């Protein structure tokens, strides 16, 4: 069983491709099913890969800076918390602007993580940034271009909920799906061109298999975003691709894991990453309660939207911390 699990998780591509295929086939066989299941990837992500990959930041920040005591850790985490407060303030004051900035950041964040996971970042500027920006755009721009109303609906819910705090409707400007649709179409076209440019550059550098694999993955991402419910498509990508790859990277970085755990098999190390995330996960989950109440109560959909609003608050410091991660040095990620 352990060997089978290792085979699935060892490659940066096998598990994400299985998840993406599930998303595409679900949409092809029964599109209504993806709508019914739409919030559940985000609900599952609260406990597996999704929220834990971000909650590991407490331990990641401490171990990158060599802080050991609780006092040292909390002082070292102050900048992270301040960025969260700044993001929360922007969300409370200008939810529409916060949503647009979050979507732009997510394009960078998802794409850069993928470029690192499949080693496109080692093939130069064009290959790295072409894949990073192209991947993010093919997911989000395609979702917004194909399902403009449904794709914007969670952010509209968040905007309406937070605009209740405002005296002026103008200060809580919330764009409409019609206003965003032309930009989404441009994003799809740009994403295709960037993805092709990245693949051509990797091919030129002699990495034909990687270039073909990138194009296949881009096709799966775009197909899922075009065919499936957008909340389902983004949730599937977040859970099965982005969060998995980030967790896998942490599990393959010896400076993040203690020496005692580093030699263990990959499955054990993936579990270890979830363990070190618990110190921040337990205080984080209760934060979703007031967000759910603000969004109208407790349901799978409100939990998913509350999760998105929480990620709007935390993605910036999470992204900036990730830029300081060292290269993975343990098998299989170093191969």
Buried (B, 14 or more C-beta within 10 A) or exposed (E): EEEEBBEEBBBBBEBBBEBBEEBBBBBEEEEEBBBEBBBBBBBBBBEBBBBBBBBBBBBBBBBBBEBEEEEEBEEBBEEBEEBBEEBBEBBBBBBBBBBBBBBEBBBBBBBBBBBBBBBBBBBBEBBBBBBBBBBBBBBBBBBBBBBBEBBBBBBBBBBBBBBEEBEEEEBBBBBEBEEBBEEBBEBBEBBBBBBBBBBBBBBBBEBEEBBEBBBEBBBBBBBBBBBBBBBBBBBBBBBBBBBBBBBBBBBBBBBBBEEEBBEBBBBBBBEBBBEBBBBBBEEBBEEBEEBBEBBEEEEBBBBBBBBBBBBBBBBBBBBEBBEEBEEBEBEBBEE
